[in-house]
Each structure stands twice: as C-alpha cells, then as structure tokens.
Amino acid sequence: MDLPSGAQPTQQPIAVIDSGVGGLSVWREVVALLPAESTVYLADQAHLPYGPRSIEEIRRFVIAITESLLGLGAKLIVVACNTASGAALTALREMFPGVPFVGMEPAVKPAVERTRSGVVGVLATPTTFQGDLYRRLADRFGKSVAIHTQTCPGLVEAIECGATDSPQTEALLKGCLAPLIGRGIDQLVLGCTHYPFASDVIATIVGSGVGIIDPAPAVARQVRRVLGTIGALAPEHDAAGHVFVTTGSPVQFAEQLTNLIGVEARATAAVWEGSSLRIGYFDFKEKQRERWHGRL
Ligand code: DGL
C-alpha cells in the first residue's frame, strides 16, 4: 500500500464501500460533484449479496472493512449500501467516534414530500427493512402516507452480472413491481444502491406517472457538506486518484467498472483473513498520475 507520503489530511481519500458494484451509483455522483477528491472504492464481492445475510454478520464485515480503510488513511467513509448502513451505521459511529461517516437510507422523506396519491413504494433488500434506520423512517412518515415495501430477490445478482436490461431482469422486475403498482404508488424509492443501474427498465414498467427516487446525488452533497464542515475538502486543483478494491475477482470488477459506468481502471484484490481484511498493494501516486479515462 502506498498512499501519498506527507499528504495533508485534505488530500487523503474518501472511502466508498458496498457489497459489490451498487455503491458505484453513489461513487459516480461523489466524483462528479467533487472532482479534486481522491477515492478508494471497496466492494466486498466475496460476501455478496449482503441482502439476505443477518444484521450481525453484515456488521462484522463492515467494521473490519472500516478498520482496513482507516488504516489506509481514509478521511471519510461513505457506506454506499442501504443494507450495510441499516445494519452497521449506528455501531460504526459508536466504535469510531472521530470518523465522519455518510450512510444511506431509503429516501422516504422526499417520496412523502412529492406524493400526490399518498401511496409510496420502497424497493430494498430484506435486511434493509429489518434495520433500525428503516424502522425509524417508517415510524416517522408512515402515519401521513401509506408506505408499501417490496424486495426483489435476484435483482442485485442480475445487476452484478451486467444484466441491467435483459428480458429476464425485466420479467423479474415486472413481478416485483406489480404489487406496488397495484396499490397505486406514485413515488418509488430505490432503497438499494444497485437498483439505479436498472432504472431505465424500472421507469418503463412503472410508467411516467410514478416518480423514481435515487438518493445518490443527495448523498454526494452530504459528503461535500461534511467535508466542508470539518475543513477536509481537497484543494480545488488537486489531481484526484481513484483506487478500486474488491474481495472478489479484480479482473471481473474491472470489467464491471467499464460496463456499468464506463470507467477503465485496474482493480486491486483484498483478502479476508479470518475476520480481518488485508488489502493488496497499490501505488496511490501512480493512480494520481494515471490518465483518467472515466466517462462520468
Ligand atoms: N447495494 C446494497 C444496498 O444498497 C445491497 C446489495 C446486496 O444485497 O448485497 O442495499
């Protein structure tokens, strides 16, 4: 591992984590809004999908990932996964009190503000609906409007395979969305960071009368706000470097980066050793010098 030697805290990277490629829907917004910021993206693809796992197990993974990323000097951690945020955000803030975290929660608030029918739908993983974050949202907003929840088993895996608009994915989504459409929703919250990659198909199925809410741009603004508040924004003309790390196959992850978000970059391997995570070598200075082929 080689992070910029003698770097100021402002030049240290933002870490973005997810079980897989889903967090890239957040990463691309962060990078577009904050082009001078360096990032480390970590995909725990060895444990994907998180959605059906227990809260305790996901919390263990996310705590270990956080420890590794803090070891790299991450200045802020974006938990770009609704499932992991619901399972671990409270514990992370308790365990690492000086560390700024930005998490995800289903964007129920904007949906409630925008609905005219008074019926909104939330599409997320089973564990997200079991977590504290979602329970609090449902308690807070479920009195004024009807909130209907729905899972879509297999959708995360389909997106990981790049099948964002295949006939099979369309059929899967039609089945999952039918109960929500039947209840008369006029707002649909994408409560999993993988789902925005299928938003074209989702929009076709639900029709133009239903607003689709992806919180990623708001999360990017929150990252900017938090860094500004603690005086940790990178100097405006800094050369940003981006590192992609996966606990799965780096070759496959590099392909996913290209196919999903048009970014050409190598990925680095990370290996679970018992309950701790060892991240392979990368030269951050080289990343900052690398010509950036990203299409953001
Ligand atoms: N992307 C994750 C989320 O936002 C979940 C994917 C998974 O089930 O691993 O919930």
Residues whose N, C-alpha, C, O or C-beta is under 5 A from the ligand:
A	BS01	DGL	S19 G22 L48 P49 Y50 G51 A80 C81 N82 T83 T125 V156 G191 C192 T193 H194
